[in-house]
Amino acid sequence: MPNTFEIKEIPPIQDVVLKVVRYELDNEISSSNELLNIITPDKGLSSEILRVANSAYYAGVGKVENLQTALNRLGLRTIKMLVMSAANSNIKAILRKGIYEKYIHQYPLVTAFIAVDLLKTARRTDINKDDIFIEGLLAKIGMTVIALNAKKEYAQVLETAEKKRMALTAVEEAAFKTNHIAVGAALARDWNLGDSIIEVIENPITDAAAVTGASDRVRIIACADIIARELTGCLVLEPELAAKSAIAAHYGLAPEALDAFNAGYLAALQENPLFTI
């Protein structure tokens, strides 16, 4: 493996994606028209929205044949999820084989869905569900960037961390002199994604001691992150399991409150067309 590592490729993000992700639903009528104007010029994205709106998962009465009807059927939250998932999928298209299937494709997406559901479980109505989904999806974006720049070497890093049960950041540092946290935060700044996403990326919770001083969004996403790794077969260390229990206790949740996030939950998620984008 190289002793030094240089990020030569930081993937760009489409302007339409940023506009949709940052979009707020203030006035339902005017917002719907404005959102339509943002999405319509992107034919690929428009086709994907129509496909999802007509899927068995979201299907209503009659076939959806235009974008406006699709937006109405899916709603703003699902549109945001779909747009961000599609953008993320394009970036990761070359990283869906072998160990990358679970670490780069499944794990971030499962984290995002669990984070949204954890808001309800923890009764945190003050945090926007759209935001927490995107933050959960992008919390480990640095892993994707490293993998894009060192596909073979990073697969070896992931395999080494699993085999030796070592913290991933430690193995990354040994191999590349950097880690996915630093790389992800740099990308979030390059994309101007905002302070909340940078906060989530830069402040992972890896043990119970870090729970008390963390913000609610960091705690929720950290808990979702750990559960997602358990479900997808990614590396989880014992201190992280203790952190998960500490987060549940912080919100007054019984240990069994998190048992709903199980193999059946994952199977249901995989039926969602957003999961297959």
C-alpha positions as semicolon CSV with decimal commas, in nm:
position;residue;x (nm);y (nm);z (nm)
1;M;0,000;0,000;0,000
2;P;0,121;0,356;-0,058
3;N;0,286;0,543;0,229
4;T;0,128;0,866;0,113
5;F;-0,209;0,929;-0,042
6;E;-0,335;1,215;-0,254
7;I;-0,698;1,281;-0,336
8;K;-0,688;1,339;-0,709
9;E;-1,059;1,309;-0,769
10;I;-1,332;1,475;-0,562
11;P;-1,660;1,405;-0,738
12;P;-1,868;1,706;-0,836
13;I;-2,231;1,736;-0,734
14;Q;-2,494;1,849;-0,981
15;D;-2,652;2,189;-0,928
16;V;-3,001;2,039;-0,948
17;V;-2,916;1,803;-0,660
18;L;-2,800;2,086;-0,436
19;K;-3,108;2,292;-0,518
20;V;-3,346;2,007;-0,433
21;V;-3,160;1,906;-0,118
22;R;-3,160;2,264;0,012
23;Y;-3,523;2,317;-0,083
24;E;-3,768;2,402;0,195
25;L;-4,145;2,354;0,178
26;D;-4,277;2,697;0,286
27;N;-4,583;2,740;0,070
28;E;-4,721;2,416;-0,071
29;I;-4,854;2,557;-0,398
30;S;-4,566;2,784;-0,491
31;S;-4,312;2,528;-0,367
32;S;-4,458;2,259;-0,589
33;N;-4,431;2,481;-0,896
34;E;-4,078;2,592;-0,811
35;L;-3,963;2,238;-0,741
36;L;-4,107;2,130;-1,075
37;N;-3,904;2,402;-1,249
38;I;-3,585;2,284;-1,076
39;I;-3,624;1,917;-1,168
40;T;-3,783;1,928;-1,516
41;P;-3,468;2,022;-1,715
42;D;-3,291;1,711;-1,583
43;K;-3,441;1,438;-1,802
44;G;-3,260;1,153;-1,630
45;L;-3,375;1,259;-1,285
46;S;-3,729;1,323;-1,411
47;S;-3,743;0,970;-1,556
48;E;-3,620;0,821;-1,230
49;I;-3,887;1,008;-1,032
50;L;-4,157;0,880;-1,268
51;R;-4,022;0,526;-1,237
52;V;-4,034;0,537;-0,856
53;A;-4,379;0,699;-0,852
54;N;-4,512;0,413;-1,065
55;S;-4,338;0,140;-0,864
56;A;-4,546;-0,110;-0,669
57;Y;-4,413;0,043;-0,346
58;Y;-4,558;0,390;-0,413
59;A;-4,829;0,310;-0,667
60;G;-5,168;0,473;-0,620
61;V;-5,476;0,474;-0,840
62;G;-5,375;0,498;-1,206
63;K;-5,043;0,539;-1,379
64;V;-4,840;0,856;-1,324
65;E;-4,756;1,007;-1,661
66;N;-4,622;1,351;-1,575
67;L;-4,371;1,494;-1,329
68;Q;-4,619;1,715;-1,143
69;T;-4,837;1,416;-1,054
70;A;-4,526;1,222;-0,950
71;L;-4,417;1,503;-0,718
72;N;-4,762;1,515;-0,562
73;R;-4,769;1,139;-0,511
74;L;-4,423;1,108;-0,363
75;G;-4,405;1,429;-0,159
76;L;-4,107;1,653;-0,092
77;R;-3,939;1,425;0,161
78;T;-3,932;1,127;-0,075
79;I;-3,820;1,347;-0,363
80;K;-3,525;1,471;-0,159
81;M;-3,437;1,116;-0,060
82;L;-3,464;1,000;-0,421
83;V;-3,253;1,285;-0,560
84;M;-2,976;1,238;-0,306
85;S;-2,982;0,861;-0,341
86;A;-2,959;0,893;-0,719
87;A;-2,667;1,135;-0,694
88;N;-2,488;0,912;-0,446
89;S;-2,552;0,606;-0,661
90;N;-2,396;0,771;-0,965
91;I;-2,081;0,844;-0,765
92;K;-2,063;0,490;-0,634
93;A;-2,158;0,306;-0,954
94;I;-1,811;0,158;-0,995
95;L;-1,791;0,047;-0,631
96;R;-2,073;-0,208;-0,605
97;K;-1,878;-0,533;-0,610
98;G;-1,715;-0,735;-0,334
99;I;-1,666;-0,565;0,000
100;Y;-1,778;-0,231;-0,148
101;E;-2,134;-0,358;-0,192
102;K;-2,195;-0,350;0,181
103;Y;-1,963;-0,065;0,285
104;I;-2,024;0,185;0,005
105;H;-2,375;0,100;-0,115
106;Q;-2,578;-0,066;0,159
107;Y;-2,439;0,075;0,482
108;P;-2,482;0,451;0,414
109;L;-2,833;0,408;0,274
110;V;-2,947;0,187;0,562
111;T;-2,799;0,442;0,803
112;A;-3,007;0,718;0,643
113;F;-3,335;0,526;0,670
114;I;-3,269;0,416;1,027
115;A;-3,182;0,773;1,129
116;V;-3,524;0,893;1,010
117;D;-3,701;0,616;1,203
118;L;-3,488;0,675;1,513
119;L;-3,615;1,032;1,528
120;K;-3,961;0,889;1,595
121;T;-3,833;0,628;1,838
122;A;-3,640;0,892;2,034
123;R;-3,926;1,144;1,999
124;R;-3,700;1,412;1,849
125;T;-3,958;1,613;1,657
126;D;-3,729;1,918;1,650
127;I;-3,496;1,767;1,387
128;N;-3,602;1,775;1,023
129;K;-3,643;1,426;0,872
130;D;-3,522;1,537;0,530
131;D;-3,202;1,674;0,682
132;I;-3,133;1,368;0,897
133;F;-3,174;1,138;0,596
134;I;-2,922;1,334;0,389
135;E;-2,682;1,367;0,682
136;G;-2,704;0,995;0,747
137;L;-2,646;0,918;0,381
138;L;-2,341;1,143;0,360
139;A;-2,189;1,082;0,703
140;K;-1,935;0,837;0,555
141;I;-1,896;0,997;0,212
142;G;-1,522;1,014;0,276
143;M;-1,508;0,636;0,240
144;T;-1,649;0,667;-0,111
145;V;-1,396;0,932;-0,208
146;I;-1,101;0,726;-0,085
147;A;-1,235;0,421;-0,263
148;L;-1,274;0,613;-0,589
149;N;-0,913;0,724;-0,567
150;A;-0,763;0,394;-0,448
151;K;-1,009;0,120;-0,534
152;K;-0,787;-0,184;-0,478
153;E;-0,597;-0,042;-0,182
154;Y;-0,906;0,072;0,004
155;A;-1,073;-0,266;-0,034
156;Q;-0,763;-0,409;0,136
157;V;-0,797;-0,152;0,415
158;L;-1,157;-0,255;0,479
159;E;-1,061;-0,623;0,477
160;T;-0,773;-0,559;0,719
161;A;-0,995;-0,365;0,960
162;E;-1,246;-0,652;0,959
163;K;-0,989;-0,927;0,996
164;K;-0,794;-0,760;1,277
165;R;-1,101;-0,593;1,432
166;M;-0,933;-0,255;1,430
167;A;-1,085;0,091;1,409
168;L;-1,119;0,176;1,041
169;T;-0,967;0,521;1,084
170;A;-0,652;0,367;1,235
171;V;-0,607;0,133;0,937
172;E;-0,675;0,423;0,697
173;E;-0,414;0,640;0,869
174;A;-0,155;0,363;0,847
175;A;-0,223;0,312;0,477
176;F;-0,294;0,664;0,352
177;K;-0,190;0,916;0,619
178;T;-0,547;1,038;0,625
179;N;-0,891;0,896;0,704
180;H;-1,247;0,904;0,577
181;I;-1,351;1,163;0,837
182;A;-1,101;1,424;0,716
183;V;-1,171;1,344;0,352
184;G;-1,549;1,354;0,402
185;A;-1,539;1,688;0,583
186;A;-1,326;1,836;0,303
187;L;-1,578;1,716;0,046
188;A;-1,872;1,858;0,242
189;R;-1,699;2,195;0,248
190;D;-1,618;2,171;-0,123
191;W;-1,987;2,101;-0,192
192;N;-2,098;2,376;0,051
193;L;-2,332;2,131;0,223
194;G;-2,354;2,328;0,545
195;D;-2,238;2,309;0,905
196;S;-2,476;2,038;1,023
197;I;-2,344;1,778;0,777
198;I;-1,985;1,873;0,860
199;E;-2,067;1,837;1,231
200;V;-2,200;1,485;1,175
201;I;-1,902;1,382;0,965
202;E;-1,641;1,521;1,203
203;N;-1,794;1,391;1,528
204;P;-1,857;1,017;1,508
205;I;-1,938;0,850;1,839
206;T;-1,712;0,552;1,890
207;D;-1,759;0,489;2,263
208;A;-2,007;0,558;2,543
209;A;-1,802;0,843;2,687
210;A;-1,867;1,057;2,378
211;V;-2,247;1,035;2,401
212;T;-2,316;1,298;2,668
213;G;-2,142;1,589;2,498
214;A;-2,274;1,522;2,148
215;S;-2,561;1,703;1,977
216;D;-2,891;1,524;1,916
217;R;-2,833;1,488;1,542
218;V;-2,484;1,344;1,602
219;R;-2,625;1,098;1,857
220;I;-2,913;0,988;1,632
221;I;-2,693;0,935;1,329
222;A;-2,423;0,762;1,533
223;C;-2,680;0,517;1,668
224;A;-2,822;0,463;1,318
225;D;-2,470;0,415;1,185
226;I;-2,389;0,140;1,436
227;I;-2,719;-0,041;1,380
228;A;-2,672;-0,017;1,001
229;R;-2,331;-0,180;1,026
230;E;-2,476;-0,458;1,237
231;L;-2,750;-0,522;0,980
232;T;-2,525;-0,508;0,675
233;G;-2,240;-0,714;0,819
234;C;-1,989;-0,431;0,842
235;L;-1,734;-0,402;1,121
236;V;-1,869;-0,300;1,463
237;L;-1,638;-0,283;1,764
238;E;-1,738;-0,347;2,125
239;P;-1,701;0,018;2,237
240;E;-1,944;0,116;1,960
241;L;-2,202;-0,132;2,086
242;A;-2,164;0,029;2,428
243;A;-2,217;0,367;2,263
244;K;-2,537;0,244;2,101
245;S;-2,671;0,135;2,440
246;A;-2,567;0,466;2,595
247;I;-2,751;0,661;2,324
248;A;-3,066;0,456;2,383
249;A;-3,037;0,521;2,756
250;H;-2,985;0,892;2,694
251;Y;-3,329;0,908;2,530
252;G;-3,489;0,691;2,797
253;L;-3,531;0,396;2,562
254;A;-3,537;0,040;2,685
255;P;-3,274;-0,183;2,517
256;E;-3,547;-0,369;2,330
257;A;-3,664;-0,042;2,170
258;L;-3,388;-0,087;1,915
259;D;-3,476;-0,450;1,846
260;A;-3,718;-0,336;1,574
261;F;-3,415;-0,261;1,359
262;N;-3,358;-0,623;1,267
263;A;-3,331;-0,850;0,964
264;G;-3,702;-0,806;0,893
265;Y;-3,659;-0,428;0,898
266;L;-3,372;-0,456;0,649
267;A;-3,575;-0,686;0,423
268;A;-3,859;-0,431;0,421
269;L;-3,613;-0,152;0,336
270;Q;-3,484;-0,348;0,042
271;E;-3,835;-0,344;-0,105
272;N;-3,821;0,035;-0,126
273;P;-3,724;0,141;-0,481
274;L;-3,494;0,405;-0,332
275;F;-3,278;0,118;-0,211
276;T;-3,221;-0,011;-0,564
277;I;-3,124;0,318;-0,730
